[in-house]
Amino acid sequence: MKLLTINQFSFKKLYSKIRWQEILAVLILFLAFVFFRSERKEMASILPQLHQANSIWIFAGVVLSLVYIFLQSLMYVTSFRTVGVKLSIKDAIELFLKRNFLSVFLPAGGISSLAFTPKNLQRRNFDKNTIHKASAIYGFVGIVTVFLVGIPIVVYAGFADKNFGNSWLWLLGVGIFISTVLYIVNSLRNKGIVYHLLERKFPTKASEIDGFFSGEIDKKQFYYTVFISILIEFCGIFHLLIAMLAFGVEGSFSAAAVGYTISVLLMLVSPFLRGLGAVEFTLVYILANFGFTHSQGLGITLLYRIFEFWLPLSFGIIAFIWNGRKIIARILPAISIFILGVVNVISVITPPLADRLKIGELYLSEDTMHFSKILTLIAGILLMITSASLLRGLKRGWYFAIVLATISFFGNLLKAFDYEEALFAFFIISLLLYTRKEYNLKTNKKYLKIGFSWLLGVLITLIFFNFFSFYFIDKQHFGIDFTWEQSIAYTLKSFLFFESNGLTPKTGFARDFQIINYILGGISWLLLIFSLFNVRKLVLEEEETDDFVRSKDLIEKYGISSMDHFKTSKEKHFYFSDEVEGFVSYAVANDFAFVLEEPVCAEENRLEILSEFEDFCKINSLKSVYYRIDEQSLFHFQPFKKQKLFIGQEAIMNVNDFKLEGKERKSLRNGLNTLVKKGCTSEILYSPHSTKIINEIEAISDEWLKEFDKEEMVFSQGMFDRDEIARQDLIVIKNEMGKIEAFLNVIPDFAPEECTYDLIRKTVDAPNGSMDALIVKLVEYAKEKNKLYINLGLAPLSGLDKPDNTAEEILKFVYNRVGSFKHYQSLRDFKEKYANTWENKYLIYGKEFDLLQIPAALNKISKPL
C-alpha cells in the first residue's frame, strides 16, 4: 500500500512537470513543417494561379483586411469606453497592430499579448487596472462571439453530414471555458467562493482584485463591443469567400463559414504562432469536404491567410518600425544614395540593351550618349562618397546628393534609355526632399582644407593614373607613343582645362579617357569653390587665462550646482553670452558639443543663453548635447524640440537625519567597530597639505587605478591632480601604523547648504568598511561646516521604473541583466545606505540617430587630454 502511494505520488509529480504548452507548441510547429514541406510542389504550382487570380477580388480582399483592422481597433475603443476611458481610434489602431504582432510570437499570444501597452498609452497615465480591465473585456468578447457564431455553424455542419473530426469538442471546450470565466468573474466581483479562497491564499492580492472590479461598466458600450466582434467574425468568413472567388471557383458561404470557424478554434488552442501550419492543414481538408480540389483548396487557403494573417502582421511590423522613423529618415537616404552610386557604376560598365541603345541613337548624338555615360559614372562614385556626409547630417552633403541624384536621373535616361535606374534616381530625389529637415549642420572651415586636399589628391592620383595608362596605352588611340614626360604634361593640361592640349582622340576609348580627365578636374575645382561658401570656423585652441578667471567669477556669482566646480576644468571650452551675463561650459568631440549641465547665469537669462548657444552650434556644424540635466529643468529645452534620455539618479543625503543608532544601521556599526578594533582611525586633513601627504595620497590613487583596473575620467568628474588636491580638504583612513589606507577629497559645491566630494579611493589592503568610514566622517565634516546636505554623486542607470522610450528600455535591461554593468548596482547599493533623496538626471540631445553616435563621443571627451 505504501509502495502504491509512492508510485502514485511519483506519477503525479512527473505529470505536473510535463510542459504541455511547450509540447503543444512543438506539435503545431511540426505540423507547419509537415504542411509546407509536403505541399511545396503544389505551392509552386499555385504561384502562377495567383498571378492569374482576379485582381478585383484580390483588391476587395485587401480592402476587407483594412476594414478588419479598423473594426478590431474600433472594438478596442468600445472596450475602453465600457470601463469609462476614451481611447482615440488612432491609438486603438496602434494598440491592435502591435498586440496582434506580438500575439504571433508570444506563448499563448492571444492572451499574453493583452498585457502589452504601447508607450503612447503609458504616457496618458491611464489607470493600469482600467487598461487591464478593458483588455480583458476585448479578449473575452472575442472568444464569446466565436462561440456564438460557431454554434450554428458546427450544428449546420453536422446536419450537412460534413465530418470535421473533433471540432465540436473544441467548441464545447470553448463553451466550458467561457462559462468558467463568467463564473470566476461573477464570484470575484460579488465576493463569492473564488474571492474568499484567493483572499485566504493571497491576502495581499485582495485589494488589487477589488480595484480591478471596482467601477461601473457601461452596458451600452459593452453591447457595441459584442456587435463589432460579430462583424469581425463575418469579416473572416467573407475573407475566405473572397479567396474562393479570386481563384475563379464557385463561392460557398457554408464552406467559408465552417472553414473560418474551425480555423479560429485552432488559433485559440494554439500556444504559439497563432496556429501557423495547423490552420492551413485543416482548411485544405475542410475545403476538400465541400468538393474543392486539393490544388484549389491550397490556393484558397494561402490567399485567405494572406488576407487574415500576413497583412495584419505586416502592418504590425510597420507600426513598430514607425516609432523609429526618425532614425530611418537619417539612415535610409544615406544607404539609398550609396546604392544608387553602385547602380550607376554597374550600369555604366555593363553593356546596354541593344533595343534601347538603338532608340537612343535615333534621337541623341553619339557624343551626347558618351558624355552621359561618363557623367553617370562620376556621379555614381561621388554618390558613394557623399553618403557618409548624409549620415552626419551635413546640409552641404544633402545639396551634393540632390545634384548628383538629378545628374543620375538624366544621365541614365540619356546614355541608353535606362529608365529603371532613372526611376530609382527619381525615388532618391523624392526621399531627399522629404527628409531635408534632417540635415541642418553647416560646413565649417575645415572643409576648405578638404577642398584643397581633394584638389591635390585627385591631381596626384591622375598623374599616376595617366602615367601608367599612357605608358601601356596603344598608339592607335591617340596616334602618339607617349613618354613619361608627355603623360605628365598632358595630364596637367587636361586637369587645368587647357583647350589646346594637342590630343586628338581616334577611338571611343580615347574619347572616354579624355572626358574622364576633364570631368575629374572640373569636379575638383567645383569642390574647392563650393567649400569657400559660408565658411565659418570654430576656434578650439586652449582657452585664455582671462576666460578661466571670468568663468570662475561667474560661478562664484551664479553657481547653484555641485557640478559647477568641473565647469572650469582644462578640457572645457567656454561660450560667453553676447547679450547677458553668463556662460556655457562644453567639450567637443565627433561634431558634438557636450554641455555640462546648464548655463551658469541668472535663472531669468537661462533660456536666452541656451538660444544663443544653439545658434552658435548650428553656425559651427556642432550638434548640442546637454549632460546631467535635472528633471526640474527639462522645460528649458522644450523650445528646441530636444529628446531626453534618463541616465540615472543623483543621491542626496540629509546630514541631520543620519544616525548610527537603530536596527537598520547595525551592519554599518559593526563595520566601523571592526575598523576601530584594528587600530584604524578616520581624520579630517585641512588644506594646504605637505608634499609628504600628497605623495602618500598619489600612491594610493595610482594603486587604486592599477589594481582595480580603473582609468581616470574627466568632464563630469575630476582626476588626480597634485596642485588641486593640495588646495582641498581631505578625509582619510589611517591604519594602526599611521599610514593612510583610503581617502576622499572635498571639492567646492555651489549648491546651497551642500557639500560634496570627488575622488574616493583606497589601497588593495584597506580593511573592509573603509569607504563607509569615509562617508561617516564626511557627515561630521559637513556638520562642522554648517552644511545640511551631502551630494553623493550620480548612480548611473539606476532608478528607472517606467522607461519612456526604447533607448531607456534598453538601458534598464542592461542595468538589470548585463553582468558587465553590475558594478552600477553595487554603487547604487552603497549610496542607498545614506541617501534620503534621489534626483532624476537626463541627457538632452537632438535627433534619434544622434543617440547612436553619442556614446563614442562621450567616451572621447571623458578621457584626460
C-alpha positions, 0 to 999 in steps of 0.5 A, spaced: 500 500 500 505 504 501 509 502 495 502 504 491 502 511 494 509 512 492 508 510 485 502 514 485 505 520 488 511 519 483 506 519 477 503 525 479 509 529 480 512 527 473 505 529 470 505 536 473 512 537 470 510 535 463 510 542 459 504 541 455 504 548 452 511 547 450 509 540 447 503 543 444 507 548 441 512 543 438 506 539 435 503 545 431 510 547 429 511 540 426 505 540 423 507 547 419 513 543 417 509 537 415 504 542 411 509 546 407 514 541 406 509 536 403 505 541 399 511 545 396 510 542 389 503 544 389 505 551 392 509 552 386 504 550 382 499 555 385 504 561 384 502 562 377 494 561 379 495 567 383 498 571 378 492 569 374 487 570 380 482 576 379 485 582 381 478 585 383 477 580 388 484 580 390 483 588 391 476 587 395 480 582 399 485 587 401 480 592 402 476 587 407 483 586 411 483 594 412 476 594 414 478 588 419 483 592 422 479 598 423 473 594 426 478 590 431 481 597 433 474 600 433 472 594 438 478 596 442 475 603 443 468 600 445 472 596 450 475 602 453 469 606 453 465 600 457 470 601 463 469 609 462 476 611 458 476 614 451 481 611 447 482 615 440 481 610 434 488 612 432 491 609 438 486 603 438 489 602 431 496 602 434 494 598 440 491 592 435 497 592 430 502 591 435 498 586 440 496 582 434 504 582 432 506 580 438 500 575 439 504 571 433 510 570 437 508 570 444 506 563 448 499 563 448 499 570 444 492 571 444 492 572 451 499 574 453 499 579 448 493 583 452 498 585 457 502 589 452 501 597 452 504 601 447 508 607 450 503 612 447 498 609 452 503 609 458 504 616 457 496 618 458 497 615 465 491 611 464 489 607 470 493 600 469 487 596 472 482 600 467 487 598 461 487 591 464 480 591 465 478 593 458 483 588 455 480 583 458 473 585 456 476 585 448 479 578 449 473 575 452 468 578 447 472 575 442 472 568 444 464 569 446 462 571 439 466 565 436 462 561 440 456 564 438 457 564 431 460 557 431 454 554 434 450 554 428 455 553 424 458 546 427 450 544 428 449 546 420 455 542 419 453 536 422 446 536 419 450 537 412 453 530 414 460 534 413 465 530 418 470 535 421 473 530 426 473 533 433 471 540 432 465 540 436 469 538 442 473 544 441 467 548 441 464 545 447 471 546 450 470 553 448 463 553 451 466 550 458 471 555 458 467 561 457 462 559 462 468 558 467 470 565 466 463 568 467 463 564 473 470 566 476 468 573 474 461 573 477 464 570 484 470 575 484 466 581 483 460 579 488 465 576 493 463 569 492 467 562 493 473 564 488 474 571 492 474 568 499 479 562 497 484 567 493 483 572 499 485 566 504 491 564 499 493 571 497 491 576 502 495 581 499 492 580 492 485 582 495 485 589 494 488 589 487 482 584 485 477 589 488 480 595 484 480 591 478 472 590 479 471 596 482 467 601 477 461 601 473 461 598 466 457 601 461 452 596 458 451 600 452 458 600 450 459 593 452 453 591 447 457 595 441 463 591 443 459 584 442 456 587 435 463 589 432 466 582 434 460 579 430 462 583 424 469 581 425 467 574 425 463 575 418 469 579 416 473 572 416 468 568 413 467 573 407 475 573 407 475 566 405 469 567 400 473 572 397 479 567 396 474 562 393 472 567 388 479 570 386 481 563 384 475 563 379 471 557 383 464 557 385 463 561 392 460 557 398 458 561 404 457 554 408 464 552 406 467 559 408 463 559 414 465 552 417 472 553 414 473 560 418 470 557 424 474 551 425 480 555 423 479 560 429 478 554 434 485 552 432 488 559 433 485 559 440 488 552 442 494 554 439 500 556 444 504 559 439 504 562 432 497 563 432 496 556 429 501 557 423 501 550 419 495 547 423 490 552 420 492 551 413 492 543 414 485 543 416 482 548 411 485 544 405 481 538 408 475 542 410 475 545 403 476 538 400 469 536 404 465 541 400 468 538 393 474 543 392 480 540 389 486 539 393 490 544 388 484 549 389 483 548 396 491 550 397 490 556 393 484 558 397 487 557 403 494 561 402 490 567 399 485 567 405 491 567 410 494 572 406 488 576 407 487 574 415 494 573 417 500 576 413 497 583 412 495 584 419 502 582 421 505 586 416 502 592 418 504 590 425 511 590 423 510 597 420 507 600 426 513 598 430 518 600 425 514 607 425 516 609 432 523 609 429 522 613 423 526 618 425 532 614 425 530 611 418 529 618 415 537 619 417 539 612 415 535 610 409 537 616 404 544 615 406 544 607 404 539 609 398 544 614 395 550 609 396 546 604 392 544 608 387 552 610 386 553 602 385 547 602 380 550 607 376 557 604 376 554 597 374 550 600 369 555 604 366 560 598 365 555 593 363 553 593 356 546 596 354 540 593 351 541 593 344 533 595 343 534 601 347 541 603 345 538 603 338 532 608 340 537 612 343 541 613 337 535 615 333 534 621 337 541 623 341 548 624 338 553 619 339 557 624 343 551 626 347 550 618 349 558 618 351 558 624 355 552 621 359 555 615 360 561 618 363 557 623 367 553 617 370 559 614 372 562 620 376 556 621 379 555 614 381 562 614 385 561 621 388 554 618 390 558 613 394 562 618 397 557 623 399 553 618 403 557 618 409 556 626 409 548 624 409 549 620 415 552 626 419 547 630 417 551 635 413 546 640 409 552 641 404 552 633 403 544 633 402 545 639 396 551 634 393 546 628 393 540 632 390 545 634 384 548 628 383 541 624 384 538 629 378 545 628 374 543 620 375 536 621 373 538 624 366 544 621 365 541 614 365 535 616 361 540 619 356 546 614 355 541 608 353 534 609 355 535 606 362 529 608 365 529 603 371 535 606 374 532 613 372 526 611 376 530 609 382 534 616 381 527 619 381 525 615 388 532 618 391 530 625 389 523 624 392 526 621 399 531 627 399 526 632 399 522 629 404 527 628 409 531 635 408 529 637 415 534 632 417 540 635 415 541 642 418 549 642 420 553 647 416 560 646 413 565 649 417 572 651 415 575 645 415 572 643 409 576 648 405 582 644 407 578 638 404 577 642 398 584 643 397 586 636 399 581 633 394 584 638 389 591 635 390 589 628 391 585 627 385 591 631 381 596 626 384 592 620 383 591 622 375 598 623 374 599 616 376 593 614 373 595 617 366 602 615 367 601 608 367 595 608 362 599 612 357 605 608 358 601 601 356 596 605 352 596 603 344 598 608 339 592 607 335 588 611 340 591 617 340 596 616 334 602 618 339 607 613 343 607 617 349 613 618 354 613 619 361 614 626 360 608 627 355 603 623 360 605 628 365 604 634 361 598 632 358 595 630 364 596 637 367 593 640 361 587 636 361 586 637 369 587 645 368 582 645 362 587 647 357 583 647 350 589 646 346 592 640 349 594 637 342 590 630 343 586 628 338 582 622 340 581 616 334 577 611 338 571 611 343 576 609 348 580 615 347 574 619 347 572 616 354 579 617 357 579 624 355 572 626 358 574 622 364 580 627 365 576 633 364 570 631 368 575 629 374 578 636 374 572 640 373 569 636 379 575 638 383 575 645 382 567 645 383 569 642 390 574 647 392 569 653 390 563 650 393 567 649 400 569 657 400 561 658 401 559 660 408 565 658 411 565 659 418 570 656 423 570 654 430 576 656 434 578 650 439 585 652 441 586 652 449 582 657 452 585 664 455 587 665 462 582 671 462 576 666 460 578 661 466 578 667 471 571 670 468 568 663 468 570 662 475 567 669 477 561 667 474 560 661 478 562 664 484 556 669 482 551 664 479 553 657 481 547 653 484 550 646 482 555 641 485 557 640 478 559 647 477 566 646 480 568 641 473 565 647 469 572 650 469 576 644 468 582 644 462 578 640 457 572 645 457 571 650 452 567 656 454 561 660 450 560 667 453 553 670 452 553 676 447 547 679 450 547 677 458 551 675 463 553 668 463 556 662 460 556 655 457 561 650 459 562 644 453 567 639 450 567 637 443 568 631 440 565 627 433 561 634 431 558 634 438 558 639 443 557 636 450 554 641 455 555 640 462 549 641 465 546 648 464 548 655 463 551 658 469 547 665 469 541 668 472 535 663 472 531 669 468 537 669 462 537 661 462 533 660 456 536 666 452 543 663 453 541 656 451 538 660 444 544 663 443 548 657 444 544 653 439 545 658 434 552 658 435 552 650 434 548 650 428 553 656 425 559 651 427 556 644 424 556 642 432 550 638 434 548 640 442 548 635 447 546 637 454 549 632 460 546 631 467 540 635 466 535 635 472 528 633 471 526 640 474 529 643 468 527 639 462 522 645 460 528 649 458 529 645 452 522 644 450 523 650 445 528 646 441 524 640 440 530 636 444 529 628 446 531 626 453 534 620 455 534 618 463 541 616 465 540 615 472 539 618 479 543 623 483 543 621 491 542 626 496 543 625 503 540 629 509 546 630 514 541 631 520 537 625 519 543 620 519 544 616 525 548 610 527 543 608 532 537 603 530 536 596 527 537 598 520 544 601 521 547 595 525 551 592 519 554 599 518 556 599 526 559 593 526 563 595 520 566 601 523 567 597 530 571 592 526 575 598 523 576 601 530 578 594 533 584 594 528 587 600 530 584 604 524 582 611 525 578 616 520 581 624 520 579 630 517 586 633 513 585 641 512 588 644 506 594 646 504 597 639 505 605 637 505 608 634 499 609 628 504 601 627 504 600 628 497 605 623 495 602 618 500 595 620 497 598 619 489 600 612 491 594 610 493 590 613 487 595 610 482 594 603 486 587 604 486 587 605 478 592 599 477 589 594 481 582 595 480 583 596 473 580 603 473 582 609 468 581 616 470 575 620 467 574 627 466 568 632 464 563 630 469 568 628 474 575 630 476 582 626 476 588 626 480 591 632 480 597 634 485 596 642 485 588 641 486 588 636 491 593 640 495 588 646 495 582 641 498 580 638 504 581 631 505 578 625 509 582 619 510 583 612 513 589 611 517 591 604 519 594 602 526 601 604 523 599 611 521 599 610 514 593 612 510 589 606 507 583 610 503 581 617 502 576 622 499 577 629 497 572 635 498 571 639 492 567 646 492 559 645 491 555 651 489 549 648 491 546 651 497 547 648 504 551 642 500 557 639 500 560 634 496 566 630 494 570 627 488 575 622 488 574 616 493 579 611 493 583 606 497 589 601 497 588 593 495 589 592 503 584 597 506 580 593 511 573 592 509 568 598 511 573 603 509 569 607 504 563 607 509 568 610 514 569 615 509 562 617 508 561 617 516 566 622 517 564 626 511 557 627 515 561 630 521 565 634 516 559 637 513 556 638 520 562 642 522 561 646 516 554 648 517 552 644 511 545 640 511 546 636 505 551 631 502 551 630 494 553 623 493 554 623 486 550 620 480 548 612 480 548 611 473 542 607 470 539 606 476 532 608 478 528 607 472 521 604 473 517 606 467 522 607 461 519 612 456 522 610 450 526 604 447 533 607 448 531 607 456 528 600 455 534 598 453 538 601 458 534 598 464 535 591 461 542 592 461 542 595 468 538 589 470 541 583 466 548 585 463 553 582 468 558 587 465 554 593 468 553 590 475 558 594 478 552 600 477 548 596 482 553 595 487 554 603 487 547 604 487 547 599 493 552 603 497 549 610 496 542 607 498 545 606 505 545 614 506 541 617 501 534 620 503 533 623 496 534 621 489 534 626 483 532 624 476 538 626 471 537 626 463 541 627 457 538 632 452 540 631 445 537 632 438 535 627 433 534 619 434 540 617 430 544 622 434 543 617 440 547 612 436 553 616 435 553 619 442 556 614 446 563 614 442 563 621 443 562 621 450 567 616 451 572 621 447 571 627 451 571 623 458 578 621 457 584 626 460 587 630 454 
